[in-house]
Amino acid sequence: MWRGGLAFAAAAGLYYGAWQYIKLLSWPAPVKVAAAATVAGTGLLLVSMIMERRRDAQEEGSLTDD
């Protein structure tokens, strides 16, 4: 439950952060909203990929066979 809340808070933070930057541009409102949502989604995707990579590395102990 707390992970869902954390993901929601992160998404909201990324969306509103992107919105503050994008609203300075002279684009139509729907394009601005889509751009802000795209930036927020990309940020969440990157964070989720990093978390999965770390979890996999912890489960395997190491990713190298040195």
C-alpha positions in Angstrom: 0.0 0.0 0.0 2.8 2.4 0.9 4.6 1.7 -2.4 1.4 2.7 -4.3 1.3 5.9 -2.4 4.9 6.6 -3.0 4.5 5.9 -6.7 1.5 8.2 -6.8 3.4 11.0 -5.0 6.4 10.6 -7.3 4.1 10.7 -10.4 2.4 13.8 -9.1 5.7 15.5 -8.3 7.1 14.7 -11.8 3.9 15.8 -13.5 3.7 19.1 -11.7 7.5 19.7 -12.0 7.3 19.1 -15.8 4.1 21.2 -16.0 5.9 24.2 -14.4 8.6 24.0 -17.1 6.3 23.3 -20.0 3.7 25.9 -19.2 6.3 28.6 -20.1 6.2 27.4 -23.7 3.6 28.8 -26.1 2.0 25.5 -27.0 -1.7 24.7 -26.9 -3.0 23.4 -23.6 -3.6 19.8 -24.7 -0.1 19.5 -26.1 1.3 20.9 -22.8 -0.6 18.4 -20.7 0.5 15.6 -23.0 4.1 16.7 -22.8 4.0 16.9 -19.0 2.5 13.5 -18.7 5.1 12.1 -21.1 7.9 13.5 -19.0 6.4 12.2 -15.8 5.8 8.7 -17.3 9.4 8.6 -18.6 10.7 9.5 -15.2 8.7 6.8 -13.5 9.8 4.3 -16.1 13.4 5.1 -15.4 13.0 4.9 -11.7 11.2 1.6 -11.9 13.9 0.1 -14.2 16.6 1.2 -11.7 14.7 -0.3 -8.8 14.2 -3.6 -10.7 17.9 -3.7 -11.6 18.9 -3.2 -8.0 16.5 -5.9 -6.8 17.8 -8.4 -9.4 21.4 -7.6 -8.4 20.6 -8.2 -4.8 18.8 -11.5 -5.5 21.7 -12.8 -7.7 24.4 -11.4 -5.3 26.3 -10.1 -8.3 25.9 -9.7 -12.0 29.5 -10.6 -12.8 31.2 -14.0 -12.5 34.6 -12.6 -11.6 
